[in-house]
Amino acid sequence: MAFFKKFLDKICDDDSSKGSKGGPGETAYFGTVKADPNFNAQNDAEKLKKAIENKDVNEATIVEVIAQRTNAQRQQIKAALEQSTGKPLVDALKNALKSDFEEVVLALLMTPPEYNAFELKRAMKGLGTKEVVLSEILGTRSNKEIEALKIAFKEVYGQLLEEQIKCETSGHLETTLLALCKATRNENYNIDDGLAKSDAKALFDAGENRVGTVCSVLINVLTSRSEAQLCKIFKYYGQYSKDGFAKDMASELHGSLEDCLMTLVKAAWNKPALFAEKLHLAMKGMGTNTDTLTRIIVGRSEIDLLKIIQEYKRMYGKTLQEQILKETGGDFEKILLALCGTQ
């Protein structure tokens, strides 16, 4: 809780974070991966073919080509190589690469909906469900992104995402995730001041102002209101509670449901800061969570990774690249740094 309070203090008291939220007319690009202006799919496919077929695989060429092309360009490279060799690029790379480096390369070759679906499926595969991954993806994607990943999930795995979630989760967490799966959340930037005041009172009455918490009220508000509307709700909530909504919620809830709802709260305040926090925790202490590093850096590389890098520096006083250099190594380190760019 102390870390989260510090997180909220940073994003609520520092006006610099407000510029990270974007707005209805925002057209600037905040990804770190940009289209190669001299792109030639056939040339890149040939480069990869040679790099893979070498006796000693040329990982540097693979990083150069894969990490410095947009996803749309990578899809063209995949098609060009398969057309010239008759074999899928992914299969060739699986045979040539290994470990965390292979994971990043294969992730980059999926389309964004395919990769989101892949991560959700992996989170529900085998013994134990990684609820934190489910909450992270469904709690931070737009309605359009959720609709696309649901289609990809059905096409690739032959199952409905909602049915899989019902099998792997239960209770209020299941209710929350299924609500997010509907992809009907309000995404309007216009704020309804009257609704914000009534929602703030309803949230207080559902939790801090009674014995036990009425989770249905929390879930309904947090999964249906826009991020801009939620920020206004949290501010009005402060009129009822000296501790604020986040701290009150943390004292009332626990476990995977708390993590899921907190993800929605943090994403509403400052989504890049949420991802910066996750990257920091992935490299904190003994061992590095390479799955989290890959998922966030690959998944946000054409969306807001530049903002995440900026938030990381502001929150932790060091660059994300410096920490990657400290906590990773080899070709895995090189491809992550290539995706982060030189900012």
C-alpha positions in Angstrom: 0.0 0.0 0.0 2.9 2.3 0.7 4.2 2.0 -2.8 0.7 2.7 -4.2 0.3 5.8 -2.0 3.6 7.0 -3.3 2.4 6.2 -6.8 -0.8 8.2 -6.3 1.1 11.1 -4.7 3.3 11.3 -7.7 0.5 11.3 -10.3 -2.0 13.4 -8.4 0.3 16.2 -7.1 2.6 16.5 -10.1 1.0 18.4 -13.0 3.5 16.9 -15.4 1.6 13.6 -15.3 -1.5 15.2 -16.7 0.1 15.7 -20.1 0.5 11.9 -20.3 -3.2 11.2 -20.4 -3.9 12.5 -23.8 -7.1 14.1 -25.0 -9.7 13.9 -27.7 -7.8 15.8 -30.3 -4.4 14.2 -29.6 -2.7 13.0 -32.7 1.0 12.8 -31.7 2.7 9.4 -31.8 4.1 8.1 -28.5 5.4 4.8 -29.7 9.1 4.1 -29.9 9.0 2.0 -33.0 8.6 3.9 -36.2 8.1 2.8 -39.8 11.2 2.3 -41.8 10.9 4.9 -44.6 13.0 2.8 -46.9 11.2 -0.4 -46.2 11.4 -3.3 -48.6 9.8 -6.5 -47.4 11.7 -8.7 -49.9 15.1 -7.3 -48.8 14.3 -7.7 -45.2 13.0 -11.3 -45.7 16.3 -12.1 -47.5 18.3 -10.6 -44.6 16.4 -12.8 -42.1 16.8 -15.9 -44.2 20.5 -15.5 -44.3 20.7 -14.6 -40.6 18.8 -17.8 -39.6 20.5 -20.1 -42.0 24.0 -19.2 -40.9 25.9 -21.8 -39.0 26.0 -19.3 -36.1 22.7 -17.5 -36.1 23.2 -13.8 -36.7 21.1 -12.4 -33.8 22.2 -8.8 -34.5 20.6 -8.9 -37.9 17.4 -10.3 -36.4 17.3 -7.5 -33.9 18.0 -4.9 -36.6 15.2 -6.1 -38.8 12.5 -7.2 -36.4 12.8 -4.5 -33.7 13.2 -1.6 -36.1 10.1 -2.2 -38.2 6.5 -1.6 -37.3 4.1 -4.5 -36.8 2.5 -3.8 -40.2 5.9 -4.0 -41.8 6.7 -7.2 -40.0 3.6 -8.8 -41.3 4.7 -8.0 -44.9 8.2 -9.5 -44.1 6.5 -12.7 -42.9 4.5 -13.0 -46.1 7.5 -12.2 -48.3 9.7 -14.9 -46.7 7.0 -17.5 -46.7 6.3 -16.8 -50.4 10.0 -17.2 -51.3 10.8 -20.2 -49.1 7.4 -21.9 -48.7 8.0 -22.1 -45.0 6.6 -19.8 -42.2 9.1 -17.4 -40.7 7.9 -18.2 -37.2 8.8 -21.9 -37.6 12.3 -21.0 -38.8 12.8 -18.7 -35.9 11.6 -21.2 -33.4 14.2 -23.7 -34.6 17.0 -21.1 -34.6 16.4 -19.1 -31.4 15.9 -19.9 -27.7 15.0 -18.5 -24.3 13.7 -15.0 -23.7 15.1 -13.6 -26.9 13.0 -16.1 -28.9 9.9 -15.0 -26.8 10.4 -11.3 -27.8 11.0 -12.0 -31.5 7.9 -14.3 -31.7 5.8 -11.7 -29.8 6.8 -9.0 -32.3 5.8 -11.2 -35.2 2.2 -11.5 -34.0 -0.4 -8.8 -34.7 -1.4 -6.8 -31.6 -4.7 -8.6 -31.3 -3.0 -12.0 -31.6 -0.4 -11.1 -29.0 -3.0 -9.9 -26.5 -5.0 -13.1 -27.1 -1.8 -15.1 -26.7 -0.9 -13.5 -23.4 -4.5 -14.0 -22.1 -4.4 -17.7 -23.2 -1.0 -18.2 -21.6 -2.3 -16.6 -18.3 -5.0 -19.2 -18.1 -3.0 -22.2 -19.3 -2.0 -25.1 -17.0 -2.1 -25.1 -13.2 -2.9 -21.8 -11.7 -4.3 -18.7 -13.4 -2.2 -15.5 -13.6 -5.1 -13.1 -12.7 -2.7 -10.2 -12.7 -2.1 -10.6 -16.5 -5.9 -10.9 -17.2 -6.5 -7.7 -15.2 -3.6 -5.8 -16.8 -4.7 -6.6 -20.4 -8.4 -6.2 -20.0 -8.1 -3.3 -17.7 -5.9 -1.2 -19.9 -7.1 -1.9 -23.5 -9.6 0.2 -25.4 -13.0 -1.2 -26.4 -11.7 -1.5 -30.0 -8.6 -3.4 -28.8 -10.8 -5.8 -26.6 -13.1 -6.5 -29.5 -10.1 -7.3 -31.7 -8.4 -9.6 -29.2 -11.7 -11.5 -28.6 -11.9 -12.2 -32.4 -8.2 -13.3 -32.4 -8.8 -15.5 -29.4 -11.7 -17.3 -31.1 -9.8 -17.7 -34.4 -6.5 -18.9 -32.9 -7.8 -21.0 -29.9 -11.3 -22.0 -31.1 -12.8 -20.7 -27.8 -14.7 -17.7 -26.7 -12.6 -15.6 -24.3 -15.5 -15.1 -22.0 -16.1 -18.9 -21.6 -12.4 -19.4 -20.8 -12.6 -16.7 -18.2 -15.7 -18.3 -16.6 -13.7 -21.6 -16.4 -10.6 -20.1 -14.8 -11.9 -17.4 -12.5 -14.8 -17.0 -10.1 -16.7 -14.5 -7.9 -16.3 -10.8 -8.1 -13.1 -11.1 -10.2 -15.0 -13.1 -12.8 -17.8 -10.5 -12.8 -15.2 -7.7 -13.3 -13.3 -9.3 -16.1 -16.5 -10.3 -18.0 -17.8 -6.7 -17.7 -14.5 -5.5 -19.2 -14.9 -8.2 -22.0 -18.1 -6.6 -23.1 -16.0 -3.7 -24.5 -18.9 -1.2 -23.8 -17.1 1.1 -21.4 -17.7 4.8 -22.0 -14.7 6.3 -23.7 -16.1 9.9 -23.9 -13.8 12.7 -22.7 -16.8 14.8 -21.7 -17.4 14.7 -17.9 -20.8 14.5 -16.3 -20.3 16.5 -13.1 -23.6 15.5 -11.5 -23.0 11.8 -12.2 -19.5 12.1 -10.8 -20.9 13.5 -7.5 -23.5 10.8 -7.2 -21.1 8.0 -8.1 -18.6 9.3 -5.5 -21.3 9.2 -2.8 -22.4 5.7 -4.0 -18.9 4.4 -3.8 -18.4 5.8 -0.3 -21.7 4.3 0.9 -20.8 1.0 -0.7 -17.5 0.7 1.1 -16.1 2.9 3.7 -19.4 4.1 5.1 -20.7 0.6 5.9 -19.7 -2.7 7.4 -18.6 -4.8 4.4 -18.2 -3.7 0.9 -20.9 -3.8 -1.8 -18.6 -5.0 -4.6 -21.3 -4.7 -7.3 -21.3 -0.9 -7.0 -17.5 -0.7 -7.2 -17.4 -3.0 -10.2 -20.2 -1.3 -12.1 -18.7 2.2 -11.7 -15.1 1.2 -12.4 -15.9 -0.9 -15.5 -18.4 1.4 -17.1 -17.3 5.0 -16.6 -14.7 6.6 -18.8 -11.2 7.2 -17.4 -11.8 11.0 -17.5 -15.1 10.5 -15.6 -13.4 8.2 -13.0 -10.7 10.9 -12.3 -13.5 13.3 -11.5 -15.3 10.7 -9.3 -12.1 10.1 -7.3 -11.7 13.9 -6.7 -15.3 14.2 -5.4 -14.8 11.1 -3.3 -12.2 13.0 -1.3 -15.0 15.2 0.1 -16.3 12.1 1.9 -13.1 10.4 3.0 -9.9 12.0 4.3 -7.9 8.9 3.0 -9.2 9.0 -0.6 -10.7 6.3 -2.8 -7.6 4.2 -3.5 -6.6 3.8 0.2 -10.2 3.1 1.2 -10.5 0.5 -1.4 -7.2 -1.2 -0.5 -8.4 -1.4 3.1 -11.7 -3.1 2.1 -10.5 -5.5 -0.6 -7.7 -8.0 -1.0 -6.2 -10.4 -3.5 -6.9 -10.6 -7.2 -10.0 -8.5 -7.0 -8.1 -5.7 -5.3 -5.4 -5.9 -8.0 -7.9 -5.8 -10.8 -9.9 -2.8 -9.5 -6.6 -1.0 -8.6 -5.5 -1.5 -12.1 -8.6 0.3 -13.3 -8.0 3.1 -10.8 -4.3 3.6 -11.7 -5.0 3.3 -15.5 -7.6 6.1 -15.1 -5.2 8.4 -13.4 -2.1 7.8 -15.6 -1.8 4.6 -17.7 1.9 5.1 -18.6 2.7 5.5 -14.9 0.9 2.2 -14.2 3.1 0.4 -16.8 6.2 2.1 -15.5 5.3 0.8 -12.0 4.9 -2.8 -13.4 8.2 -2.6 -15.2 9.9 -1.4 -12.0 8.4 -4.2 -9.9 9.4 -6.8 -12.6 13.1 -5.8 -12.1 13.0 -5.3 -8.4 14.5 -7.7 -5.9 15.8 -11.2 -6.6 15.2 -12.3 -10.2 13.7 -10.5 -13.1 10.2 -11.2 -14.5 11.1 -11.4 -18.1 7.5 -12.2 -19.1 6.3 -8.9 -17.8 9.2 -7.0 -19.5 8.4 -8.6 -22.8 4.6 -8.2 -22.5 4.7 -4.5 -21.7 7.6 -3.4 -23.9 6.4 -5.3 -26.9 2.7 -4.5 -26.3 3.2 -0.8 -25.8 6.0 -0.2 -28.3 3.6 1.4 -30.9 1.2 2.9 -28.4 2.8 4.8 -25.5 6.2 3.3 -24.7 7.8 6.7 -25.0 5.5 8.1 -22.3 6.2 5.0 -20.1 9.9 5.7 -20.4 9.3 9.3 -19.4 7.2 8.3 -16.4 9.8 5.7 -15.3 12.5 8.3 -15.2 10.2 10.7 -13.3 9.1 8.1 -10.8 12.3 6.3 -10.1 15.1 8.8 -10.9 16.8 6.5 -13.5 16.0 5.6 -17.1 14.2 2.3 -18.0 17.1 1.6 -20.3 19.6 1.8 -17.4 17.6 -0.7 -15.4 17.3 -3.1 -18.3 21.0 -3.0 -18.8 21.4 -3.8 -15.1 18.9 -6.6 -14.8 19.1 -8.4 -18.2 21.7 -9.5 -20.6 22.6 -11.0 -24.0 20.4 -10.7 -27.0 17.3 -10.3 -24.8 18.8 -7.1 -23.4 19.7 -5.9 -26.9 16.3 -6.3 -28.4 14.5 -4.7 -25.4 16.9 -1.7 -25.7 16.3 -1.5 -29.4 12.5 -1.4 -28.8 13.0 1.3 -26.2 15.0 3.5 -28.6 17.5 6.1 -27.6 15.3 8.5 -25.6 
